[in-house]
């Protein structure tokens, strides 16, 4: 039986360069992927922040605009003007005409709690 010697196996020198190039390539690929992923996440966050700011400003403008019709009715009533039902309906219809859904909420009829389920 041949005698087993403790031999340390080393890579042949011809393999060192391809393995080093492969490891450097994998490292550079990982760094490029990580950098692109961070840039994409930052871009998406910026887009979402921009859209949220835009929506906030749009909603604030609609709320400011919606107060105008109600304020006009409040001023007229505070001045002591009396409206009969038909005049008030005409005023409300004129204030409601051409407005969006935010303004239509202020002219919606009030529903008592007991009638909500119906």
C-alpha positions as CSV (number, residue, x, y, z in Angstrom):
1,X,0.0,0.0,0.0
2,X,1.4,3.4,-0.9
3,X,2.1,5.7,1.9
4,X,-0.2,8.8,2.2
5,X,1.7,11.9,2.7
6,X,0.3,15.1,4.1
7,X,0.3,17.2,1.0
8,X,-1.0,20.7,0.8
9,X,-2.7,21.2,-2.5
10,X,-2.4,24.6,-4.0
11,X,-4.0,26.0,-7.1
12,X,-1.8,26.0,-10.1
13,X,-0.6,29.5,-11.0
14,X,-2.6,29.4,-14.2
15,X,-5.9,29.4,-12.2
16,X,-5.1,32.3,-9.9
17,X,-5.7,35.0,-12.5
18,X,-9.1,33.8,-13.7
19,X,-10.4,33.3,-10.1
20,X,-9.2,36.8,-9.1
21,X,-10.9,38.3,-12.1
22,X,-14.1,36.4,-11.3
23,X,-14.1,37.6,-7.7
24,X,-13.4,41.2,-8.7
25,X,-16.2,40.9,-11.3
26,X,-18.7,39.6,-8.8
27,X,-17.7,42.3,-6.3
28,X,-18.1,45.0,-8.9
29,X,-21.4,43.6,-10.1
30,X,-22.7,43.5,-6.5
31,X,-21.6,47.1,-5.9
32,X,-23.2,48.2,-9.2
33,X,-26.5,46.5,-8.3
34,X,-26.5,47.9,-4.8
35,X,-25.9,51.4,-6.1
36,X,-28.6,51.1,-8.7
37,X,-31.1,49.8,-6.2
38,X,-30.4,52.7,-3.8
39,X,-30.7,55.2,-6.7
40,X,-34.0,53.7,-7.8
41,X,-35.4,53.6,-4.2
42,X,-34.5,57.3,-3.8
43,X,-36.1,58.2,-7.1
44,X,-39.3,56.5,-6.2
45,X,-39.3,58.1,-2.8
46,X,-38.9,61.5,-4.4
47,X,-41.7,60.9,-6.9
48,X,-44.0,59.8,-4.1
49,X,-43.1,62.8,-2.0
50,X,-43.7,65.1,-5.0
51,X,-47.1,63.6,-5.6
52,X,-48.1,63.8,-2.0
53,X,-47.1,67.4,-1.8
54,X,-49.1,68.1,-5.0
55,X,-52.2,66.3,-3.7
56,X,-51.9,68.2,-0.4
57,X,-51.8,71.6,-2.1
58,X,-54.6,70.6,-4.4
59,X,-56.8,69.5,-1.5
60,X,-56.0,72.6,0.5
61,X,-57.0,74.8,-2.5
62,X,-60.3,72.9,-2.9
63,X,-61.1,73.3,0.8
64,X,-60.3,77.0,0.7
65,X,-62.5,77.3,-2.4
66,X,-65.3,75.4,-0.9
67,X,-65.6,77.7,2.1
68,X,-66.6,80.6,-0.2
69,X,-70.2,79.5,-0.8
70,X,-70.9,78.7,2.8
71,X,-69.4,81.9,4.0
72,X,-71.6,83.9,1.6
73,X,-74.7,82.2,3.1
74,X,-73.4,82.9,6.6
75,X,-72.8,86.5,5.8
76,X,-76.2,86.9,4.3
77,X,-77.9,85.3,7.3
78,X,-75.8,87.3,9.8
79,X,-76.8,90.5,8.0
80,X,-80.4,89.6,8.8
81,X,-81.6,88.7,5.4
82,X,-84.5,86.3,5.4
83,X,-84.7,83.6,2.8
84,X,-87.8,81.6,2.1
85,X,-87.3,78.0,1.1
86,X,-87.3,78.6,-2.6
87,X,-84.8,81.5,-2.4
88,X,-82.5,79.4,-0.3
89,X,-82.7,76.5,-2.8
90,X,-81.9,78.9,-5.6
91,X,-78.9,80.3,-3.7
92,X,-77.7,76.8,-2.8
93,X,-78.1,75.6,-6.4
94,X,-76.2,78.6,-7.7
95,X,-73.4,78.0,-5.2
96,X,-73.3,74.3,-5.9
97,X,-73.4,74.6,-9.7
98,X,-70.0,73.9,-11.3
99,X,-68.3,72.8,-8.1
100,X,-66.6,69.6,-7.5
101,X,-67.3,66.8,-5.0
102,X,-65.5,68.6,-2.1
103,X,-68.0,71.5,-2.4
104,X,-71.0,69.2,-2.8
105,X,-70.4,67.9,0.7
106,X,-71.3,71.3,2.3
107,X,-74.7,71.3,0.5
108,X,-75.5,67.7,1.3
109,X,-78.6,67.2,3.4
110,X,-78.0,66.3,7.0
111,X,-79.1,62.8,8.0
112,X,-80.1,62.3,11.7
113,X,-78.3,59.5,13.5
114,X,-81.4,57.4,13.7
115,X,-81.8,57.4,9.9
116,X,-78.2,56.6,8.9
117,X,-78.7,52.9,8.6
118,X,-81.8,53.4,6.4
